[in-house]
Amino acid sequence: MDESNDIIVVGGGPVGAALALGLDKQGCKVTLLEARAQAGAEDDARTLALSHGSRLILERLGVWPLSPPPTAIMEINVSQRSGFGRVELTAAEAALPALGYVVEYGALQRALTAALAHSGVQVESGCAALAVSGDTQQARVAVEQAGVRRELQATLVAIADGGAGLELSQVRTRDYAQSALVCDVASEQPHRNRAFERFTDEGPLALLPNAQGWALVWTARPQRAAQLAALDEAAFCAQLRQAFGNSLGAFTLRGRRRVFPLHLKVAARPVAPRCVQIGNAAQTLHPVAGQGFNLGLRDAFELARLIAVRGAADAGGNELLNTFFNQRRFDRTATILFTDSLIRLFSKDIPFLMPARGLGLAALAVIPAARKFVARRMIFGARG
Ligand SMILES: Cc1cc2nc3c(=O)[nH]c(=O)nc-3n(C[C@H](O)[C@H](O)[C@H](O)COP(=O)(O)OP(=O)(O)OC[C@H]3O[C@@H](n4cnc5c(N)ncnc54)[C@H](O)[C@@H]3O)c2cc1C
């Protein structure tokens, strides 16, 4: 492995891989370190709702179209169980070919890995970053690969480890005391490219159109999520129908159920010079509005764009990183607040808000400008 680089990216998940590809397109010398033996997880059960904005970025990186083809979301239907108010966001109203696209994490990762293989990025798999430090001259990464420890240098280290442990700054954490149960289901009624977000007493329940069926993200208290995951198929599907309602008919389970604990994690700017965190390493969100990866991809895109404009020679310089943090602050803060507020607003802990929530949804339903605002925020983020 070459010891000296323009930029080292730690973490070959979808955000780190996208950054490495974006930098490679600018002619930077990039090394991507991925702790797993194979860059990225093929077996991750998550299904991601990509915004139209993310599609545009992936197109620029040459990673679109994906295979199997993502399922387009033409309509998003938001409602609350045991309360009035319902809102529909449509692609036609947003004047877009689709509001978003549903893709499996593994399929996205495969496409990124294939693009990396045809790029100039040096990918080091099975290579875990142990520690990162920096000074005014250079950044350093201590790594371990096949039992051998060594140190690499670069002008900038971008950490995209998903918040796995390379914490370089203070991290603000809030445990949502919720878990997300994730699996594929089918229903009697076809999805017709509609996505549903239903706020229940237990937490939000999302059904995303995925191929011929649905990707389910069902949020509940950890104990309840574990119980749901352990139910037999018939009991599980009956519970799902009870929580979602009857409009799609009976459900059938497809594949395994997985449970993810949920918390909000926001990292402050790293103290070490020449280091930056992006994606989940910078902010880990509740999946309620499907914003985590979309926000992380915007982090990656904006960092690569800034380095293209300013040049890679001093990519880790204070001035460039100051600009990056200032440019990203509004989008990051607005997206974190938007996601976190949805959870607080629809929490059963504040039941007296139920009528207000219904009114809010009803207002959105009748005010096209407000609906467009929400749709644009979900599709493009807050650009400032
Ligand atoms: C249930 C659920 C549903 C979600 N749905 C959506 C959605 O619909 N839309 C959306 O936009 N987002 C969604 N998200 C969020 C999304 O999954 C994340 O935001 C996204 O995966 C973050 O990507 P990342 O590359 O930053 O981190 P990760 O995907 O966690 O990847 C990090 C990578 O870094 C590697 N790594 C870790 N430590 C090291 C180390 N020390 N050295 C080297 N490599 C290391 C790991 O092996 C991994 O490959 C959802 C999340 C959950 C839990």
The ligand as an SDF file (V2000), in Angstrom:
LIG
                    3D

 53 58  0  0  0  0  0  0  0  0999 V2000
  -33.7480    0.6220    9.5280 C   0  0  0  0  0  0  0  0  0  0  0  0
  -33.0730    1.7300    8.7710 C   0  0  0  0  0  0  0  0  0  0  0  0
  -33.6550    2.2410    7.6230 C   0  0  0  0  0  0  0  0  0  0  0  0
  -33.0600    3.2920    6.9270 C   0  0  0  0  0  0  0  0  0  0  0  0
  -33.6780    3.8080    5.8190 N   0  0  0  0  0  0  0  0  0  0  0  0
  -33.1280    4.8420    5.1600 C   0  0  0  0  0  0  0  0  0  0  0  0
  -33.7650    5.4130    4.0040 C   0  0  0  0  0  0  0  0  0  0  0  0
  -34.8550    4.9850    3.6070 O   0  0  0  0  0  0  0  0  0  0  0  0
  -33.1600    6.4500    3.3720 N   0  0  0  0  0  0  0  0  0  0  0  0
  -31.9600    6.9600    3.8090 C   0  0  0  0  0  0  0  0  0  0  0  0
  -31.4740    7.9350    3.2050 O   0  0  0  0  0  0  0  0  0  0  0  0
  -31.3370    6.4440    4.8870 N   0  0  0  0  0  0  0  0  0  0  0  0
  -31.8860    5.4130    5.5750 C   0  0  0  0  0  0  0  0  0  0  0  0
  -31.2320    4.8810    6.6580 N   0  0  0  0  0  0  0  0  0  0  0  0
  -29.9300    5.4310    7.0480 C   0  0  0  0  0  0  0  0  0  0  0  0
  -28.7870    4.8500    6.1960 C   0  0  0  0  0  0  0  0  0  0  0  0
  -28.7790    3.4350    6.3110 O   0  0  0  0  0  0  0  0  0  0  0  0
  -27.4540    5.4150    6.6540 C   0  0  0  0  0  0  0  0  0  0  0  0
  -27.5420    6.8230    6.7370 O   0  0  0  0  0  0  0  0  0  0  0  0
  -26.3340    5.0490    5.6860 C   0  0  0  0  0  0  0  0  0  0  0  0
  -26.1750    3.6450    5.5770 O   0  0  0  0  0  0  0  0  0  0  0  0
  -25.0190    5.6660    6.1700 C   0  0  0  0  0  0  0  0  0  0  0  0
  -23.9810    5.3150    5.2980 O   0  0  0  0  0  0  0  0  0  0  0  0
  -22.4700    5.4450    5.7770 P   0  0  0  0  0  0  0  0  0  0  0  0
  -21.6470    5.0490    4.5830 O   0  0  0  0  0  0  0  0  0  0  0  0
  -22.2610    6.7720    6.4200 O   0  0  0  0  0  0  0  0  0  0  0  0
  -22.3180    4.3830    6.9700 O   0  0  0  0  0  0  0  0  0  0  0  0
  -22.4400    2.7990    6.9320 P   0  0  0  0  0  0  0  0  0  0  0  0
  -23.4810    2.3800    5.9700 O   0  0  0  0  0  0  0  0  0  0  0  0
  -22.5970    2.3780    8.3510 O   0  0  0  0  0  0  0  0  0  0  0  0
  -21.0160    2.3040    6.4010 O   0  0  0  0  0  0  0  0  0  0  0  0
  -19.8430    2.4650    7.1940 C   0  0  0  0  0  0  0  0  0  0  0  0
  -18.7270    1.5940    6.6130 C   0  0  0  0  0  0  0  0  0  0  0  0
  -17.5160    1.8700    7.3380 O   0  0  0  0  0  0  0  0  0  0  0  0
  -16.8590    0.6390    7.6320 C   0  0  0  0  0  0  0  0  0  0  0  0
  -16.0320    0.8690    8.8350 N   0  0  0  0  0  0  0  0  0  0  0  0
  -16.4610    1.0390   10.1170 C   0  0  0  0  0  0  0  0  0  0  0  0
  -15.4270    1.2610   10.9420 N   0  0  0  0  0  0  0  0  0  0  0  0
  -14.3080    1.2310   10.1820 C   0  0  0  0  0  0  0  0  0  0  0  0
  -12.9180    1.3890   10.4670 C   0  0  0  0  0  0  0  0  0  0  0  0
  -12.4750    1.6370   11.7130 N   0  0  0  0  0  0  0  0  0  0  0  0
  -12.0260    1.2920    9.4460 N   0  0  0  0  0  0  0  0  0  0  0  0
  -12.4480    1.0530    8.1760 C   0  0  0  0  0  0  0  0  0  0  0  0
  -13.7700    0.8790    7.8580 N   0  0  0  0  0  0  0  0  0  0  0  0
  -14.6830    0.9810    8.8330 C   0  0  0  0  0  0  0  0  0  0  0  0
  -17.9940   -0.3550    7.8450 C   0  0  0  0  0  0  0  0  0  0  0  0
  -17.5680   -1.6750    7.6630 O   0  0  0  0  0  0  0  0  0  0  0  0
  -19.0000    0.0950    6.7700 C   0  0  0  0  0  0  0  0  0  0  0  0
  -18.7770   -0.5360    5.5320 O   0  0  0  0  0  0  0  0  0  0  0  0
  -31.8320    3.8330    7.3830 C   0  0  0  0  0  0  0  0  0  0  0  0
  -31.2150    3.2990    8.5240 C   0  0  0  0  0  0  0  0  0  0  0  0
  -31.8330    2.2650    9.2240 C   0  0  0  0  0  0  0  0  0  0  0  0
  -31.1670    1.7230   10.4600 C   0  0  0  0  0  0  0  0  0  0  0  0
  1  2  1  0
  2  3  1  0
  2 52  2  0
  3  4  2  0
  4  5  1  0
  4 50  1  0
  5  6  2  0
  6  7  1  0
  6 13  1  0
  7  8  2  0
  7  9  1  0
  9 10  1  0
 10 11  2  0
 10 12  1  0
 12 13  2  0
 13 14  1  0
 14 15  1  0
 14 50  1  0
 15 16  1  0
 16 17  1  0
 16 18  1  0
 18 19  1  0
 18 20  1  0
 20 21  1  0
 20 22  1  0
 22 23  1  0
 23 24  1  0
 24 25  2  0
 24 26  1  0
 24 27  1  0
 27 28  1  0
 28 29  2  0
 28 30  1  0
 28 31  1  0
 31 32  1  0
 32 33  1  0
 33 34  1  0
 33 48  1  0
 34 35  1  0
 35 36  1  0
 35 46  1  0
 36 37  1  0
 36 45  1  0
 37 38  2  0
 38 39  1  0
 39 40  1  0
 39 45  2  0
 40 41  1  0
 40 42  2  0
 42 43  1  0
 43 44  2  0
 44 45  1  0
 46 47  1  0
 46 48  1  0
 48 49  1  0
 50 51  2  0
 51 52  1  0
 52 53  1  0
M  END
$$$$
